[in-house]
Amino acid sequence: MVEFIKNSSIKTIGIWLSVIRLMIPIAISVKILEEFGAIEFLGSLLEPLMISIGLPGVLGLVWAVALITNLWTAALVFVTISSGMEITSAEVTILGIMMLFAHGLPLEIRMAQKCGVGAVFSIILRVGSAIITAYLFNWIFTSNSILQDQATIYISTNNLIESTYFDWVINQLQSYIIVFIMLFVLTIVLDLLKHFGLVHKLGEILSPYFKLMGLSKSVHPLLL
C-alpha cells in the first residue's frame, strides 16, 4: 500500500509540475492584461452582444472577466456591478450558463492545445456554444415567463476581494495547492481502478457512447 501511494505521488508530482509550468506564465500574463485595462476593453466590446441576448450590457464586463481570468473573479465583479441593479433570476441564470461554457480561456485553451485540440476550434466551440445557448435560454425564459422575479444574490464580496498584489499571489498559491490535491486524488482513484481492472470494464460498458463521439479505445482511461 505504501509503495502504491508512493508511485501515485511521484506520478502526481510530475503531472502537477507540467500543469504549473503552464499556469504560472499565463496567470502573470493575464494579471498584466488586467492591470492595463484589457479586460474592461473586452467588456465594452461585449456590451452589444449581451444586449442582443437580452441581458444588461454592463454584464459584458462580467463575462469578459470570466473569459480571461476565472469564475471566482467574475463572481466578484458580478456582485459589485449588480449591487443596486434590478436583475432577474433568468438573466443571472443565462449569464451563469455563458460563464460555465466559456471561462479561463488563456489557460484552458493552452491545456487543450497540449492534448492536440486546436486553439481556434476550442475558442469558437466554447464561445459559440455559450452564445447560442444563451439565446436559446433567453427565448425559453421570456416566452414562458420563467424566472422573471428579481434575483437574490447570496455571494459576499468579502470572501473574494484581492486588495493587493500579495493577496493575488496568495490566491494563486492556494489554487496551485488545490490543483495538486485534485490531481493526487484523481491519480489515486484511477490507479485503484486500473489495479482492480475496472478501467477496462468501465471502458467496455461506455464504449458505445465513446464510439458515438468518435473516440478510440486509447483515450478511455483519460476520459474515465
PADODO-627393 format. One record per residue (C-alpha): y, x, z. Coordinates in Angstrom, 1 decimal. Layout:
REM PADODO-627393
@py = Y | px = X | pz = Z .
...
This chain:
REM PADODO-627393
@py = 0.0 | px = 0.0 | pz = 0.0 .
@py = 2.4 | px = 2.9 | pz = 0.9 .
@py = 1.6 | px = 4.5 | pz = -2.4 .
@py = 2.2 | px = 1.2 | pz = -4.2 .
@py = 5.6 | px = 0.8 | pz = -2.7 .
@py = 6.5 | px = 4.5 | pz = -3.3 .
@py = 5.6 | px = 4.2 | pz = -7.0 .
@py = 7.6 | px = 0.9 | pz = -7.3 .
@py = 10.6 | px = 2.6 | pz = -5.5 .
@py = 10.6 | px = 5.5 | pz = -7.9 .
@py = 10.4 | px = 3.2 | pz = -10.9 .
@py = 13.2 | px = 1.1 | pz = -9.4 .
@py = 15.5 | px = 4.1 | pz = -8.9 .
@py = 15.0 | px = 5.2 | pz = -12.5 .
@py = 15.9 | px = 1.7 | pz = -13.8 .
@py = 18.8 | px = 1.4 | pz = -11.4 .
@py = 20.3 | px = 4.7 | pz = -12.4 .
@py = 20.2 | px = 3.7 | pz = -16.1 .
@py = 21.9 | px = 0.4 | pz = -15.2 .
@py = 24.6 | px = 2.1 | pz = -13.1 .
@py = 25.4 | px = 4.6 | pz = -15.9 .
@py = 26.3 | px = 1.5 | pz = -18.0 .
@py = 28.1 | px = -0.4 | pz = -15.2 .
@py = 30.4 | px = 2.2 | pz = -13.8 .
@py = 32.3 | px = 3.2 | pz = -17.0 .
@py = 32.5 | px = -0.4 | pz = -18.1 .
@py = 33.8 | px = -1.5 | pz = -14.7 .
@py = 36.5 | px = 1.1 | pz = -14.8 .
@py = 37.5 | px = 0.2 | pz = -18.4 .
@py = 37.7 | px = -3.5 | pz = -17.5 .
@py = 39.9 | px = -2.7 | pz = -14.5 .
@py = 42.2 | px = -0.7 | pz = -16.7 .
@py = 42.5 | px = -3.5 | pz = -19.2 .
@py = 43.1 | px = -5.9 | pz = -16.3 .
@py = 45.9 | px = -3.8 | pz = -15.0 .
@py = 47.6 | px = -3.6 | pz = -18.4 .
@py = 47.6 | px = -7.4 | pz = -18.8 .
@py = 44.9 | px = -7.6 | pz = -21.5 .
@py = 43.2 | px = -10.5 | pz = -19.7 .
@py = 46.4 | px = -12.5 | pz = -19.4 .
@py = 47.0 | px = -12.0 | pz = -23.1 .
@py = 43.5 | px = -13.2 | pz = -23.9 .
@py = 44.1 | px = -16.2 | pz = -21.7 .
@py = 47.2 | px = -17.2 | pz = -23.6 .
@py = 45.2 | px = -16.9 | pz = -26.9 .
@py = 42.5 | px = -19.2 | pz = -25.5 .
@py = 45.0 | px = -21.9 | pz = -24.4 .
@py = 45.0 | px = -23.9 | pz = -27.7 .
@py = 41.2 | px = -23.8 | pz = -27.7 .
@py = 41.0 | px = -25.2 | pz = -24.2 .
@py = 43.4 | px = -27.9 | pz = -25.0 .
@py = 41.4 | px = -28.9 | pz = -28.1 .
@py = 38.3 | px = -29.1 | pz = -26.0 .
@py = 40.1 | px = -31.4 | pz = -23.6 .
@py = 40.9 | px = -29.0 | pz = -20.8 .
@py = 44.2 | px = -28.0 | pz = -19.4 .
@py = 45.5 | px = -25.0 | pz = -21.4 .
@py = 46.0 | px = -22.9 | pz = -18.3 .
@py = 42.3 | px = -22.8 | pz = -17.7 .
@py = 42.1 | px = -20.4 | pz = -20.7 .
@py = 43.1 | px = -17.7 | pz = -18.3 .
@py = 40.1 | px = -18.6 | pz = -16.1 .
@py = 37.7 | px = -18.3 | pz = -18.9 .
@py = 39.3 | px = -15.1 | pz = -20.1 .
@py = 38.8 | px = -13.6 | pz = -16.7 .
@py = 35.1 | px = -14.7 | pz = -16.7 .
@py = 34.6 | px = -13.3 | pz = -20.2 .
@py = 35.9 | px = -9.9 | pz = -19.3 .
@py = 35.1 | px = -9.5 | pz = -15.7 .
@py = 32.7 | px = -11.7 | pz = -13.7 .
@py = 32.2 | px = -15.2 | pz = -12.4 .
@py = 33.5 | px = -14.5 | pz = -8.8 .
@py = 36.8 | px = -13.1 | pz = -10.1 .
@py = 37.1 | px = -16.1 | pz = -12.4 .
@py = 36.4 | px = -18.4 | pz = -9.4 .
@py = 39.3 | px = -16.8 | pz = -7.6 .
@py = 41.7 | px = -17.3 | pz = -10.5 .
@py = 40.5 | px = -20.9 | pz = -10.8 .
@py = 41.1 | px = -21.7 | pz = -7.2 .
@py = 44.5 | px = -20.1 | pz = -7.4 .
@py = 45.5 | px = -21.9 | pz = -10.6 .
@py = 44.0 | px = -25.3 | pz = -9.7 .
@py = 45.9 | px = -25.5 | pz = -6.4 .
@py = 48.2 | px = -28.5 | pz = -6.7 .
@py = 46.8 | px = -29.5 | pz = -10.1 .
@py = 45.2 | px = -32.8 | pz = -10.9 .
@py = 41.9 | px = -31.7 | pz = -12.4 .
@py = 38.9 | px = -33.9 | pz = -12.8 .
@py = 35.2 | px = -33.2 | pz = -12.0 .
@py = 34.4 | px = -33.4 | pz = -15.7 .
@py = 37.0 | px = -30.7 | pz = -16.5 .
@py = 35.6 | px = -28.4 | pz = -13.8 .
@py = 32.1 | px = -29.1 | pz = -15.0 .
@py = 33.0 | px = -28.2 | pz = -18.6 .
@py = 34.8 | px = -25.1 | pz = -17.5 .
@py = 31.8 | px = -24.1 | pz = -15.4 .
@py = 29.4 | px = -24.6 | pz = -18.4 .
@py = 31.6 | px = -22.4 | pz = -20.5 .
@py = 31.7 | px = -19.7 | pz = -17.9 .
@py = 27.9 | px = -19.7 | pz = -17.4 .
@py = 27.3 | px = -19.4 | pz = -21.2 .
@py = 29.8 | px = -16.5 | pz = -21.6 .
@py = 30.8 | px = -14.2 | pz = -18.8 .
@py = 30.9 | px = -10.4 | pz = -18.1 .
@py = 30.6 | px = -9.7 | pz = -21.8 .
@py = 31.6 | px = -6.0 | pz = -21.8 .
@py = 28.6 | px = -5.2 | pz = -19.5 .
@py = 26.1 | px = -7.7 | pz = -20.6 .
@py = 26.7 | px = -7.2 | pz = -24.3 .
@py = 26.2 | px = -3.4 | pz = -23.8 .
@py = 22.9 | px = -4.1 | pz = -22.0 .
@py = 21.8 | px = -6.4 | pz = -24.8 .
@py = 22.5 | px = -3.6 | pz = -27.2 .
@py = 20.2 | px = -1.4 | pz = -25.2 .
@py = 17.5 | px = -4.0 | pz = -25.8 .
@py = 18.1 | px = -4.0 | pz = -29.6 .
@py = 20.4 | px = -7.1 | pz = -29.8 .
@py = 23.5 | px = -6.7 | pz = -32.0 .
@py = 26.8 | px = -6.9 | pz = -30.2 .
@py = 28.4 | px = -9.2 | pz = -32.8 .
@py = 25.5 | px = -11.5 | pz = -32.7 .
@py = 25.5 | px = -11.7 | pz = -28.9 .
@py = 29.2 | px = -12.4 | pz = -28.8 .
@py = 29.0 | px = -15.1 | pz = -31.4 .
@py = 25.9 | px = -16.7 | pz = -29.9 .
@py = 27.3 | px = -16.8 | pz = -26.3 .
@py = 30.9 | px = -17.7 | pz = -27.0 .
@py = 29.9 | px = -20.1 | pz = -29.8 .
@py = 27.4 | px = -21.8 | pz = -27.6 .
@py = 29.9 | px = -22.1 | pz = -24.8 .
@py = 32.5 | px = -23.8 | pz = -27.1 .
@py = 30.1 | px = -26.1 | pz = -28.8 .
@py = 28.5 | px = -27.2 | pz = -25.5 .
@py = 32.0 | px = -27.7 | pz = -24.1 .
@py = 33.0 | px = -30.0 | pz = -26.9 .
@py = 29.7 | px = -32.0 | pz = -26.6 .
@py = 30.0 | px = -32.5 | pz = -22.8 .
@py = 33.7 | px = -33.4 | pz = -23.1 .
@py = 32.7 | px = -36.1 | pz = -25.6 .
@py = 29.9 | px = -37.4 | pz = -23.4 .
@py = 32.1 | px = -37.5 | pz = -20.3 .
@py = 35.1 | px = -39.1 | pz = -21.9 .
@py = 33.1 | px = -41.6 | pz = -23.9 .
@py = 31.2 | px = -42.8 | pz = -20.9 .
@py = 33.9 | px = -42.3 | pz = -18.2 .
@py = 31.7 | px = -39.9 | pz = -16.3 .
@py = 33.1 | px = -37.6 | pz = -13.6 .
@py = 36.7 | px = -38.7 | pz = -14.1 .
@py = 37.5 | px = -38.6 | pz = -10.4 .
@py = 39.7 | px = -35.8 | pz = -9.1 .
@py = 37.7 | px = -32.7 | pz = -8.3 .
@py = 37.4 | px = -31.3 | pz = -4.7 .
@py = 37.4 | px = -27.5 | pz = -4.6 .
@py = 35.3 | px = -26.0 | pz = -1.8 .
@py = 35.8 | px = -22.3 | pz = -2.6 .
@py = 38.1 | px = -20.4 | pz = -0.3 .
@py = 40.3 | px = -17.6 | pz = -1.8 .
@py = 40.0 | px = -15.7 | pz = 1.5 .
@py = 36.4 | px = -14.7 | pz = 0.6 .
@py = 37.2 | px = -13.5 | pz = -2.9 .
@py = 40.6 | px = -11.7 | pz = -2.9 .
@py = 40.7 | px = -8.0 | pz = -3.8 .
@py = 44.1 | px = -7.0 | pz = -2.5 .
@py = 43.8 | px = -3.2 | pz = -3.1 .
@py = 42.0 | px = -0.7 | pz = -5.2 .
@py = 40.0 | px = 0.2 | pz = -2.2 .
@py = 38.8 | px = -3.4 | pz = -1.9 .
@py = 37.8 | px = -3.2 | pz = -5.6 .
@py = 35.8 | px = 0.0 | pz = -5.1 .
@py = 34.0 | px = -1.5 | pz = -2.1 .
@py = 33.2 | px = -4.7 | pz = -4.1 .
@py = 31.8 | px = -2.5 | pz = -6.9 .
@py = 29.7 | px = -0.5 | pz = -4.5 .
@py = 28.4 | px = -3.8 | pz = -3.0 .
@py = 27.5 | px = -5.1 | pz = -6.4 .
@py = 25.6 | px = -1.8 | pz = -7.2 .
@py = 23.6 | px = -2.2 | pz = -3.9 .
@py = 22.8 | px = -5.8 | pz = -4.7 .
@py = 21.6 | px = -4.8 | pz = -8.2 .
@py = 19.3 | px = -2.2 | pz = -6.6 .
@py = 17.8 | px = -4.7 | pz = -4.2 .
@py = 17.3 | px = -7.2 | pz = -7.0 .
@py = 15.6 | px = -4.6 | pz = -9.2 .
@py = 13.4 | px = -3.4 | pz = -6.4 .
@py = 12.2 | px = -7.0 | pz = -5.6 .
@py = 11.6 | px = -7.7 | pz = -9.3 .
@py = 9.7 | px = -4.5 | pz = -9.7 .
@py = 7.5 | px = -5.1 | pz = -6.7 .
@py = 6.7 | px = -8.6 | pz = -7.9 .
@py = 6.0 | px = -7.5 | pz = -11.5 .
@py = 3.8 | px = -4.6 | pz = -10.2 .
@py = 1.9 | px = -7.1 | pz = -8.0 .
@py = 1.4 | px = -9.4 | pz = -10.9 .
@py = 0.1 | px = -6.5 | pz = -13.0 .
@py = -2.2 | px = -5.3 | pz = -10.2 .
@py = -3.9 | px = -8.7 | pz = -9.9 .
@py = -4.0 | px = -9.3 | pz = -13.7 .
@py = -1.6 | px = -12.2 | pz = -13.5 .
@py = 0.8 | px = -10.9 | pz = -16.1 .
@py = -1.9 | px = -11.2 | pz = -18.8 .
@py = -2.9 | px = -14.7 | pz = -17.6 .
@py = 0.6 | px = -16.0 | pz = -17.5 .
@py = 1.2 | px = -14.5 | pz = -20.9 .
@py = -1.7 | px = -16.4 | pz = -22.3 .
@py = -0.5 | px = -19.6 | pz = -20.7 .
@py = 3.0 | px = -19.2 | pz = -22.0 .
@py = 2.1 | px = -17.6 | pz = -25.4 .
@py = 2.5 | px = -20.9 | pz = -27.4 .
@py = 6.1 | px = -21.2 | pz = -26.2 .
@py = 6.8 | px = -17.5 | pz = -26.9 .
@py = 5.4 | px = -18.0 | pz = -30.4 .
@py = 7.9 | px = -20.8 | pz = -31.0 .
@py = 10.7 | px = -18.4 | pz = -30.1 .
@py = 9.3 | px = -15.7 | pz = -32.4 .
@py = 8.4 | px = -13.3 | pz = -29.6 .
@py = 5.5 | px = -10.9 | pz = -29.8 .
@py = 2.9 | px = -10.2 | pz = -27.0 .
@py = 4.5 | px = -6.8 | pz = -26.4 .
@py = 7.5 | px = -8.5 | pz = -24.7 .
@py = 5.6 | px = -10.8 | pz = -22.4 .
@py = 5.8 | px = -8.6 | pz = -19.3 .
@py = 9.5 | px = -8.1 | pz = -19.8 .
@py = 10.0 | px = -11.9 | pz = -20.1 .
@py = 7.9 | px = -12.6 | pz = -17.1 .
